Amino acid sequence: MRPRIAASERAWTVGILAGFAGLALLPLLVRRDDVLNFVLLILLSITLAQSWNIIAGYAGQVNLGHAAFFGLGALTARTLWIGGVPVVLAMAAGALVAAVFALLIGAAAFRLRGAYFAIGTLALGEILRATVNNVLPEISTLPAATIGAYRLSQRYYLALGLAAASVIAVAALAGSRLGLGMQAIREDEDAAEASGVGALSLKLRALALSTGLAGAAGGLFAYYHISYYPSHPFGPHWTFEALLMTFIGGVGTLHGPVLGAVLYVFLKEYLTMRWVDFHLLIFGVLFIAIVLIFPGGLVQAAEGARRRLTRRPGAPT
Amino acid sequence: MRTSAAPIWGPSRCASDDGRAVTLLAQQIVLGLLLGGLYGLAAAGLSLVFGVLKVLNVAHGELIMLGGYGAFWLFALLGWDPFAALLLVIPGSLLLGAVLYVGLFGFVVRAHEEIRIKNSLLVGFGLALALHALAVRLWTADDRSITTPYSGAVLTVGELSIPVIRLGSLAIAFALIAALHLLLARWRWGKAIRATAEDWQAALLTGIDVRRAYLLAFAIGTALAGAAGTLVSVGYSISPSMGLEWTLKALIVVVLAGLGSMLGTFVAGLFVGVAEALSAAAFGGPYREVVGLVIFVVVLVLRPRGLFGR
């Protein structure tokens, strides 16, 4: 059973990365900023969804404070970058700060299981958001000189690289011992511990990887946006969007979050344009319908449909 | 938390003499207790749903908001007194809860418990998004509050002043919690709900209609949210975006109290209200929320079963 899944995941990895390679040509072919902005939004969403997928999908820990790490990455990267540090280094620092902070709080947070972990991390995210909002209430705007030198294509390629890195990270993780240990914890933590998996250490490593990616995505956000309130990237909607995209696609799979992010961004933009006033209402209702009709996400729905189509009479199911 | 009594929440460190500082502190504690009672009521509904259905309804705050706007409409369009509006808001919310269970959460509880939590989070987010958008369309994004002829009335005890409306709200909140406690202890279906919360498979084996118990628990939980919203709209203010804040507040209280005791939930609500008020006095208004959350996380990590949990 497992080799077949691994083979199909490898095919998906190659396919997605080929898609990204194709997107690398986009700025040369298309001169329209709106198209590039739209694709950049998708790429940022893929990174964020994939980062959440590592901790929630593979290690099974529903982290509702994910925005805190996105925000920390944004705050660190923005501060360093405006201070003169090269942007790639600033983003790396953002990722590092997010991951280190995650390790600091992880040991305590992982005393909590299931829904309590979810509630605890939600509170943690809100603590950071409220604190940043109190300490830095002023809007952060780039200096005029930096705005003058703003090139969208640089942001675009960074976003592309980051999205590719997130897919490669998950692909490497899925087949590794580390990833298998995480999935064992997801399925049954006590049983995993009993068979020699060090649950706390693995969960911490999953959290560090997940939050590091989220921090890097936050750094990209800080590099991309000209002005925003420092508390904005800490807002709970970043967590919710990552969660929605991952679940729409298929949690704990390699390609689910990518498909989910693409569908989510398209759907949201389309509804916004088509029904300006009602788009959130329709979006909410549509989303509930997707969850109820395809509880395992698009990947599982497609799998089920494929199995039904290819099933031959008499064949074992 | 936006309150209509904003000046009172200001830092009290400016008090020059000790006597005045003590009075101010006592005043803060009283106001904290009054608000805490509503936290307790908001949390009781969530606790019932979480404890019985094992689903986490993150749209609970939005249900509170709907209750608040229900009372607001009855007041603005028909001139109903907000406390009298409870007579309509509570049955209305009960019905809304039943509809939401049949239409949405009834599908969620079919899944295995682990998946239930995740799917309920998703359905809850979708519901919260839809209700928030609906509320903005119906009532605009403005903060609203019900102002009755007796809104300004204040009861003066010694040097403390107690807003009459908030005192009445606290009394109603306590009465509702006590009624719920009796309902769960005495009523046939109350016992069935408790048995289902304890162990739904065992309850099923003893012949309890578990789905009916789920439906009742969800409907009652929504009714409590509606009542809480009405009381918030009269003593404080409501807006379409209040949902997340109240969900979080209710979650904090639920976790602090632990599952299984409604009176414990009420006490935990008072505790959170006072803790917030004291932290506002010590660190200044903007940090009242942060300190409340920090206390919560610490208690959660040290005692995951809650202060009164079993």
Interface residues (C-beta under 8 A of the other chain):
Chain A: V62 L64 A108 A109 R111 L112 R113 G114 A115 Y116 A118 I119 G120 L122 A123 L124 E126 I127 A130 T131 N133 N134 P236 F240 L243 L244 F247 V251 D277 F278 H279 L280 L281 F283 G284 V285 F287 I288 V291 L292 P295
Chain B: F50 L56 L104 F107 V108 A111 E114 I115 I117 K118 N119 L121 L122 V123 F125 G126 L127 A128 L129 A130 L131 H132 A133 L134 R137 L244 L248 L251 I252 V255 P286 Y287 E289 V290 L293 V294 F296 V297 L300 V301 P304
